[in-house]
Amino acid sequence: MAHPGSIVDVLEQPPHRGHETPSISDEKSYQEKHDVETATAEVESTEGILQDERDIATHVISVLDDPSLNPWTFRAFFIGIGLSAFGGVLAEIYYFKPQTVLVSLMFLAVVSYVLGIFMETFIPRLPYLRWLNPGPFNKKENAFAVIMASAAANSALGTEVLAVQRLYYNITPNAGASIFLLFSSQLLGYGIGGLMRPVLLYPSKMLYPLVLPLLSMFDALFEGGQEARRKLKMFYYVFGAIAIWEIFPEWIFPLLTGFSVFCLANPNSSAFSRVFGGSNGNEGLGLLSICFDWQYISGGVNPFTIPLKAQLSNFIGYILCMVVFVAVFYNNIWQAENFPFLSQLLFYQNGTLYNQTLILNSNFEVDPVLLAEQGLPWYASTWVVNLLATNMALGSTFTHLLLWNLNDLRAAWGWANPQAVNEWWRTFSWKFWKNDGMRNRTENKELDPHYLEMLKYPDAPNSWYFVTFVLSLVVALVVIYKTNSTLPWWGFLIAIMLATLSILFFGALYAITGLGFIIQPFVQMIGGFLHPGKPMANMYFVLYSYNTVTQAQLLLRDLKIAQYAKLPPRAAFTAQIIGTSHWSVLMNSIIDNQREILLSVQGTNIWSGQQPQQYNSQAIAWGGLGHELFSAGQRYQWVPWAYLIGLFVPIPFWVAHRFWPKLRLDYLYTPVIVYFIGWLCVGINSSILSYFAVGFLSQWWLRTRYPRWFARYNYIIGAGLDGGTQVMVFLLSFAVQGAAGTSHLFPSWWGANQGGNYDRCAYLT
């Protein structure tokens, strides 16, 4: 299962219908009318109708602030730095998992809260040690620690570049170059994103809906009383139970990762393995398999948090994915049967692994003579379908938003008028030595009321972000030449300009709707046409463009958390800089100890090289052989054409809805459907059925039949499941799974088939 929820992480805005949004106090009618599906249903009642983003921001989250709460405490730094180290290491472990798994923000929040309460309770409040325990653990301390840990818990794309160089180019950059590479690539986005705060953070339209459950939980935890204690008790029970349970599917009884009656009935069938298998990485589609491992059920996005509307479109795409994959493979399209069913690697036409070093010269550029000797590489056909689906989804997103959300887009971009831009430029100053950070109150009605409450605190001036940007820019320019990246200075500057434009456009859509767009394939295509024959340059081009966009979005998201929690801006800036400085050193250990597994097609259900494999193969294909593989008349010409095709995908749905509105085609989100047609191209796919079962149980059955119970416990249970799982995965990775040395597999028995696939489907080499 690849990147669940990447196109739509949690929330998708509905078509604009004036003021028809129902009162959130009546959750059953709220569901029955199929209107906005947001995490705001966690709130049980409000007065009046939530008509726009400003109402949501003020009714779902408390606007009140207590300036006496101090985030600058030993507790906050201790918990934040500790969770940053934990989150950074865990993110690196998950990077080498057979399925993309993310560190849960809700989990970090609850764990930091529990640790804070523990320190408040058990550290003596002695006069000379008052700084260790200044009083009750408060919401601003919690937000400070969460933002710091969140900045560290996202695996840096720079580590992907370093991993690919070690695995496929036999290059081991020195420690200094690696540190400066990570420093520059992580902080470039922080600098650019910080300078765009007036347009991407302060207006009410910039809602950042994905953080609403987190802030609602903050309000609940710190409101005190019996309610908060009940929620914590539920969290403890779930956390402990799932932590103990994970020992079984992760080590003792791995058959629980994917239990398939079909595999057990016919363990020698290759067709059964491709269709019904899925307990190991790149094994099969996992049709009708049952997974009991929460690590893979939750994956990238917790099903407790995904609205029903998004899940329905996801499910339709999933069904289409299985149909398309099977049809492509068994009709031998792109010579599919010559290659593994699921793989991200490059192959010779006879199905053996492609040796890319044989077509590169000493400067890591494609040599035409060597290429003619080796021939062009081939993709596994299911991976081509994934590329087509991803590109079509990006194209269809623009048309879908224009057809279904035009009024919302007009309203949302209302701030981007000449008057607003002029006002921003008028107040912008590079003279940081004259800026104390204090701001004047303004009557601009577009500003977030939470932002207005923050005016009492000194801001982190634009100059801080500008200095961050300039330092990162200079360091990056030095790095690309000192590491022999083959990326010229002008290509690097184009990458920065492309990133800046993408942050402005995609950052606004992410802030307004919660949509997280995958633009990496598009950026790789641009880099390939700018620097043909240079796969290494393509990797660095993607690093300094796509990763910059991602980092800017994460910075702005965390600053919105700070704004909602009333955490002073300078505290938020400090937390982010400290957090993003926790670069994991675990990557080298995993590569050294699991190298053969990381280079293999399938890997295991514990370790997989699927992420560096796809990053490398894309760099070779687009960066080194873009013209030969993807231009008009070539083998994979339809991959770039998919952007254009995608523009037309939403139109039939929109036209049909105009004529037959009772079909409720407005309930479908076409980019999500299209994107998930390529969903099963990688990973452990036995978790899909369980993933949807949990999602529908939470977002349909519990939400409509037990709305109060849902509002009280849904997100707490989701956080507990993620938390207990991730702690146990962390412990097992070092104790028995070989993250830092030799792995210790559980002795082979019926429930632990150590010699093949754990679900006992045929192992296909």
Secondary structure, DSSP 8 states (H G I E B T S, - for coil): --STTSSBSS-------TT----TT-HHHHHHTT----GGGGS---SS---SHHHHHHHTS-----TT----SHHHHHHHHHHHHHHHHHHHHHHTSSS-----HHHHHHHHHHHHHHHHHHS---GGGGGG--SS--HHHHHHHHHHHHHHSS--HHHHHHHHHHHHS-----HHHHHHHHHHHHHHHHHHHHHTHHHHTSBTT---GGGHHHHHHHHHHHS-HHHHHHHHHHHHHHHHHHHHHTHIIIII-GGGG-B-HHHHH-TT-HHHHHHH--SSTTS---TT-B---HHHHHTTS-TTSS-HHHHHHHHHHHHHHHHHHHHHHHTTGGGGGGS-SS--SEE-TTSSB--GGGGB-TTS-B-HHHHHHH---EE-HHHHHHHHHHHHHHHHHHHHHHHHSHHHHHHHGGG-SHHHHHHHHHH--S-GGG--S-------TTB-HHHHHGGGS----HHHHHHHHHHHHHHHHHHHHHTT----HHHHHHHHHHHHHHHHHHHHHHHHH-B----HHHHHHHHHHHSTT-HHHHHHHHHHHHHHHHHHHHHHHHHHHHHHHT--HHHHHHHHHHHHT----HHHHHHHHHHHHHHSSS--SS---HHHHHHHHHIIIIIIHHHHHHSTTSTTTHHHHHHHHHHHTHHHHHHHHHH-GGG-GGG--HHHHHHGGGGGGSS-GGGHHHHHHHHHIIIIIIHHH-HHHHHHHHHHHHHHHHHHHHHHHHHHHHHTS-SSS-------BTTB-TTS-TT------
